[in-house]
Amino acid sequence: MTSPPPEATPEAGGNTRGSKLLRVTLIVALVLYGGLLACSCVPFIGMFVFIFAFFVFYLWVYVGASAAMVAFTAAFFASRNVFHKRSHRLQFAVQLSAIAFAVVGIPLMAMVPLLPGQNLHMAGYSLHTRIWLDADKVRGWANNLDIPADSDISWGPESPTSRTRWPLTLQIMAGLTGRVQVDETTREVTLVHGGALSGHWGVHIAARDQDWAGPRKDCWIKKLDDGVWIWSTPD
């Protein structure tokens, strides 16, 4: 007499459903990122994808990171009844957080043709500046600089204005490509990003009671605090 087949346990059913969810979330994440990567490699289309991503870079990083953290936390705790192993819950949460990050970038990039690109770009840069810039530390650093009269020495690698001697807040703001200019007389600090093709943008830090009109007439500027402005130019 043959014995009846063992009944499927609830745990086994949960593992099956969990495996399907993991596969689906992984496929969605790969499709989203693979699609963006493929579009960026197509001639002509890739140029627009790059431009759209460039204009929303700062917003995408901060808004997308926030969405990813929320998605990770919600997915990890909400999947307890589906995944009995912590490693499975972590894998599922990571995949959903990747999807959330990618999804944030898609509508942001779609807004670029509808809104002036610098509005989105500088909105993100404003957020970046508010989070990372400590203007008082930058002022203290600039006021204590011993800048030689010889410009070659002043801007050389051994100069007090070299990147390695910047305060941490300025290094974070500058990233890998930012350049810093310090006025030898007023000790005002200007951080410059960009180039001829992308335009220039950055932050200007002066004394709290000072006014600033921008580096040139067609410059867009926005005051964030007393003595702190973000700015951009079209070229």
Sequence and secondary structure as in RCSB ss.txt:
>XXXX:A:sequence
MTSPPPEATPEAGGNTRGSKLLRVTLIVALVLYGGLLACSCVPFIGMFVFIFAFFVFYLWVYVGASAAMVAFTAA
FFASRNVFHKRSHRLQFAVQLSAIAFAVVGIPLMAMVPLLPGQNLHMAGYSLHTRIWLDADKVRGWANNLDIPAD
SDISWGPESPTSRTRWPLTLQIMAGLTGRVQVDETTREVTLVHGGALSGHWGVHIAARDQDWAGPRKDCWIKKLD
DGVWIWSTPD
>XXXX:A:secstr
         HHHHHHHHHHHHHHHHHHHHHHHHHHHHHHHHSTTHHHHHHHHHHHTHHHHHHHHHHHHHHHHHHH
HHHTTTT  SHHHHHHHHHHHHHHHHHHHHHHHHHHTTTS HHHHHHHHHHHHHHHH  HHHHHHHHHT    SS
HHHHTSTTSTTSGGGS HHHHHHHTTT EEEE TTT  EEEEEEETTTEEEEEEE  TT     SSTT EEEEEE
TTEEEEEE  
